[in-house]
Amino acid sequence: MGQLRSMKRYSAIAIAREAFRRNSGWERAWRSPDPGRAYDVVIVGAGGHGLATAYYLGRNHGIRNVAIVEKGWLGGGNTGRNTTIIRSNYLQDASAAIYEKARALYETLSQDLNYNVMFSPRGVAMLAQTHHEVRGYQRTAQANAIQGVETEFIGPERVKELCPIINIDGPRYPVLGALWQPRGGTARHDAVAWGYARAASAMGMDIIENCEVTAINQSRGAVTGVETSRGPIDCRKLGIVVAGHSGILSGMAGFRLPIESVALQALVSEPVKPCMDIVVMANTVHGYMSQSDKGEMVIGGGADGFNNYSQRGSFHHVEETVRALVETFPIISRLKMLRQWAGIVDMTGDRSPIISKTPLDNCYINCGWGTGGFKAIPGSGWAMAELIAKGEPGRLAAPFSLDRFREGRFIDESVAAGVAH
Ligand SMILES: Cc1cc2nc3c(=O)[nH]c(=O)nc-3n(C[C@H](O)[C@H](O)[C@H](O)COP(=O)(O)OP(=O)(O)OC[C@H]3O[C@@H](n4cnc5c(N)ncnc54)[C@H](O)[C@@H]3O)c2cc1C
C-alpha cells in the first residue's frame, strides 16, 4: 500500500497562495507507483466505475490497501469517451434506485471529492415523437413519482419554451411531448475519473497505469492474484470493472458472461454561440444532443450492429445520426462536424448492469452498463464497494446479480436504455 498522505485542498485560498508562488506549489493529482506485491483488494480497470469503487471502499468501509490496475491510461476507456448525460428516469424500481442514488451523489460530488466535476443539472428532455412513446413516457413519469424520482411529462409548447431551437412540427416525427427531468444534466467526464483518482490516491491507494491484467491466478475456487504486464500481484479480493472487456476478463477467470461488446459512437460539431441549455434525447429518430461549455454540439449516435473491439467511429453512423437529428434540430444542417470516436460498450440482454458475486469465491464483477453507465458511476461505485467489503450485495446491488439471467428475473430497461446515452 502506498503511503497515506495529506492532500492539499483545492480552494480559493490555495489559488491565491499559488498566485504569489508562480504556481510552483501544486502537487500531482495522484501518485504513479510501481505495483506492490500484495493488496487486500485489486480492482481491474481505472474507469469511473473502478475508481469510484476504490474511493467508496476507503470512505465507506475503511479498506485502503487497494490497487487499481489499468492497462492504458486512467479514464481512457468509455469514461473519457461518453457524452456525459446524467439522468435517473428509469422504469423499473431497481434501476431507479441505483441511478437516483448516483444522481443524488453527483449533486455534491465536487464538494465530496474537493474536485470540480462540473455537474450541470441543466435538465434532460426525452422527446416523445410517436403516440407509443407518449404512452411509454407517461407511464415512466407515473413510476418515477412512486419511486421518488422527480420527472414530469410535458407538452410540446413547454418543450419549445425549454429548447427554442427544436422544430416541434417535424414532417415525419412531430414533437408530441417529453419526459422532463429538471435535475438531470451533464458532468465533465474526465473530471469525474480524475476526482475519484485523486481522492483514492490521497487515501493511500495505488493507481497503476500501463499495467494490463493478463491472467487471473486461482486456487481451490478462489482468486489468489493476477498476472500483469508489470508482474504478478496477489490479492485477497478481486473486483473486475472493465466495461467492454468484461468477457475477456471473465474468460481469464473461467466463467462466461451474458454480455456482447460493441462500439458505440459520438461526434461533436464546431463550436457555436450558446443556443441550447438543456439535454435533448430523440429516441425515435435515434440521436441526442447537448451543448458543451466550449460551444460544440455534442451528439450521440448508435451502436454498431456487430460485436467488435475497435474504438473507432464509422462514417455511416455519423451520416445516419445527423440525418435523423436534422429534422428535429434544423440548425445543425449548417454545422461542420469536427470529431467522431467510439467506445466499447458492454451490453446485456435486458439492458441492465451486473454488480455481482461470481463463481469464484472472492471475485466480484461490475459490468453491463452498456450505453448508459456514466450517469451511474457514483451509485455503482457505492454498491460495488459494499459488495466487495461485505462479500454480499446490499440493497442497491442485490437485484443486479448474475443469477437473474439463470432465474429469468430480468430488469427490462430496453425502453429507457435502448437508445445510446
Ligand atoms: C460514445 C459513448 C457515449 C456514451 N454516452 C453516455 C452518456 O451520455 N451517459 C451515460 O450515462 N453513459 C454513456 N456512455 C456509457 C458510459 O461511458 C459507460 O457505461 C461507462 O463509462 C463505463 O465506465 P467503466 O468505468 O465501467 O468503463 P471504462 O471507462 O471503459 O473503464 C474500463 C477500464 O478497464 C480497462 N481495462 C480493460 N481491460 C483491462 C485489462 N486486461 N487490464 C487492466 N485494465 C483493463 C480499460 O482500459 C478501461 O480504462 C457512453 C459510452 C460511449 C462509448
The ligand as a Tripos MOL2 file, in Angstrom:
@<TRIPOS>MOLECULE
LIG
   53    58     1     0     0
SMALL
NO_CHARGES

@<TRIPOS>ATOM
      1 C1        -19.8570    7.1780  -27.3110 C.3       1 LIG1
      2 C2        -20.4010    6.8730  -25.9470 C.ar      1 LIG1
      3 C3        -21.3700    7.6940  -25.3870 C.ar      1 LIG1
      4 C4        -21.8750    7.4230  -24.1210 C.ar      1 LIG1
      5 N1        -22.7420    8.3140  -23.5720 N.ar      1 LIG1
      6 C5        -23.1560    8.1370  -22.3020 C.ar      1 LIG1
      7 C6        -23.9730    9.1290  -21.6760 C.ar      1 LIG1
      8 O1        -24.2820   10.1770  -22.2540 O.2       1 LIG1
      9 N2        -24.3950    8.9040  -20.3960 N.ar      1 LIG1
     10 C7        -24.0670    7.7580  -19.7280 C.ar      1 LIG1
     11 O2        -24.5320    7.5980  -18.5920 O.2       1 LIG1
     12 N3        -23.2530    6.8160  -20.2850 N.ar      1 LIG1
     13 C8        -22.7900    6.9750  -21.5520 C.ar      1 LIG1
     14 N4        -21.9640    6.0510  -22.1230 N.ar      1 LIG1
     15 C9        -21.6340    4.8250  -21.3810 C.3       1 LIG1
     16 C10       -20.5190    5.0590  -20.3790 C.3       1 LIG1
     17 O3        -19.4390    5.7040  -20.9880 O.3       1 LIG1
     18 C11       -20.0400    3.7480  -19.7810 C.3       1 LIG1
     19 O4        -21.1240    2.9550  -19.3430 O.3       1 LIG1
     20 C12       -19.1400    3.9980  -18.5800 C.3       1 LIG1
     21 O5        -18.1810    4.9790  -18.8630 O.3       1 LIG1
     22 C13       -18.4360    2.7180  -18.2090 C.3       1 LIG1
     23 O6        -17.4430    3.0540  -17.2560 O.3       1 LIG1
     24 P1        -16.4590    1.9520  -16.7590 P.3       1 LIG1
     25 O7        -15.6310    2.5590  -15.6990 O.co2     1 LIG1
     26 O8        -17.2180    0.7130  -16.4200 O.co2     1 LIG1
     27 O9        -15.6290    1.5660  -18.0640 O.3       1 LIG1
     28 P2        -14.3610    2.2220  -18.7560 P.3       1 LIG1
     29 O10       -14.3050    3.6820  -18.5740 O.co2     1 LIG1
     30 O11       -14.3320    1.6820  -20.1540 O.co2     1 LIG1
     31 O12       -13.1710    1.6180  -17.8980 O.3       1 LIG1
     32 C14       -12.7550    0.2680  -18.0030 C.3       1 LIG1
     33 C15       -11.2380    0.2750  -17.9710 C.3       1 LIG1
     34 O13       -10.7700   -1.0740  -17.9050 O.3       1 LIG1
     35 C16        -9.5280   -1.1080  -18.5600 C.3       1 LIG1
     36 N5         -9.1670   -2.4920  -18.8920 N.ar      1 LIG1
     37 C17        -9.7540   -3.3110  -19.8000 C.ar      1 LIG1
     38 N6         -9.1210   -4.4870  -19.8390 N.ar      1 LIG1
     39 C18        -8.1170   -4.4320  -18.9220 C.ar      1 LIG1
     40 C19        -7.1030   -5.3470  -18.5100 C.ar      1 LIG1
     41 N7         -6.9740   -6.5720  -19.0350 N.pl3     1 LIG1
     42 N8         -6.2110   -4.9490  -17.5500 N.ar      1 LIG1
     43 C20        -6.3070   -3.7110  -16.9850 C.ar      1 LIG1
     44 N9         -7.2560   -2.7950  -17.3600 N.ar      1 LIG1
     45 C21        -8.1450   -3.1720  -18.3120 C.ar      1 LIG1
     46 C22        -9.7660   -0.2450  -19.7920 C.3       1 LIG1
     47 O14        -8.5450    0.2190  -20.3580 O.3       1 LIG1
     48 C23       -10.6320    0.8870  -19.2250 C.3       1 LIG1
     49 O15        -9.8780    2.0330  -18.8800 O.3       1 LIG1
     50 C24       -21.4350    6.2780  -23.3990 C.ar      1 LIG1
     51 C25       -20.4620    5.4390  -23.9690 C.ar      1 LIG1
     52 C26       -19.9260    5.7420  -25.2150 C.ar      1 LIG1
     53 C27       -18.8610    4.8370  -25.7820 C.3       1 LIG1
@<TRIPOS>BOND
     1     1     2 1
     2     2     3 ar
     3     2    52 ar
     4     3     4 ar
     5     4     5 ar
     6     4    50 ar
     7     5     6 ar
     8     6     7 ar
     9     6    13 1
    10     7     8 2
    11     7     9 ar
    12     9    10 ar
    13    10    11 2
    14    10    12 ar
    15    12    13 ar
    16    13    14 ar
    17    14    15 1
    18    14    50 ar
    19    15    16 1
    20    16    17 1
    21    16    18 1
    22    18    19 1
    23    18    20 1
    24    20    21 1
    25    20    22 1
    26    22    23 1
    27    23    24 1
    28    24    25 2
    29    24    26 1
    30    24    27 1
    31    27    28 1
    32    28    29 2
    33    28    30 1
    34    28    31 1
    35    31    32 1
    36    32    33 1
    37    33    34 1
    38    33    48 1
    39    34    35 1
    40    35    36 1
    41    35    46 1
    42    36    37 ar
    43    36    45 ar
    44    37    38 ar
    45    38    39 ar
    46    39    40 ar
    47    39    45 ar
    48    40    41 1
    49    40    42 ar
    50    42    43 ar
    51    43    44 ar
    52    44    45 ar
    53    46    47 1
    54    46    48 1
    55    48    49 1
    56    50    51 ar
    57    51    52 ar
    58    52    53 1
@<TRIPOS>SUBSTRUCTURE
     1 LIG1         1 GROUP 0 **** ****
